[in-house]
Amino acid sequence: MSFSEVLTVNLVVTGVLVFLVWLVSVKLADVSIVDIFWGFGFVVIAWLTFLATANNSPATGRRLLLAVLTTIWGLRLTLHLARRKIGEPEDHRYQAMRHSIGPRFWLISLGVVFGLQGLIMNIVALPIMAGPFEQAPLGVPAVVGVVLWAIGLTFEALGDWQLARFKADPGNRGKVLDQGLWRYTRHPNYFGDFLVWWGLYLVAVGGQFWWTVIGPVLMSVLLMRVSGVTLLERSLQASKPAYAEYQRRTSAFFPRPPRN
């Protein structure tokens, strides 16, 4: 298969899966299950690409490495979000959208939530799809990429674990977590995600498909300016009085020692 054919296959398959998840969300009246599919969708893309390029890939090592790294990241995120979702109502962000749009939200959500997420998923995953077609052997950039991926996964997993443990203590209700990784960045999990995708880009690209940098760039914008830091902090500022002081002394994204 050519790169364009691999992209087409991934768009079709993820489109079908997103549609099926949407049907489940209509039955449950809960759009936030789409978040659970996010990480798993990348795993599907990685292995579809791996299988589709089995006979014509010049980069077997890169092809397998990308599939394995994406799977580790994607399954961890999927399991974490699924465990967090059990027994919880629809996320307040989607409740607000449901209230704003009205009775037709169940239909409109197919495009504005599920369809959009499927499209974004395929754009972000462009380096994963392109990697098997690169002619250059794995080299120093790939090593750097694996290191960035490992640091990012550690930040993301450890940050999620620290937050879950903090929330599990009833005595912390209404308080702000400012210990562990959260002492150095207000969003260690988002920063970890950022490193993971730039790491995967360095593993995937040997020069020919440099333009797939649009993938990690889009992910970075989403994390820092759209659905990540910016959106989450609006609700935290409203719900936690101590959050303003935490913002004053703690970096929003890139880790650094807290201000005095």
Secondary structure, 3 states (H helix, E strand, C coil): CCHHHHHHHHHHHHHHHHHHHHHHHHHHCCHHHHHHHHHHHHHHHHHHHHHHCCCCCCCHHHHHHHHHHHHHHHHHHHHHHHHHHCCCCCCHHHHHHHHHHCCCHHHHHHHHHHHHHHHHHHHHCHHHHHHHHCCCCCCHHHHHHHHHHHHHHHHHHHHHHHHHHHHHCHHHCCCCCCCHHHHCCCCHHHHHHHHHHHHHHHHHCCCCCHHHHHHHHHHHHHHHHCCCHHHHHHHHHHHCCCHHHHHHHCCCCCCCCCCC
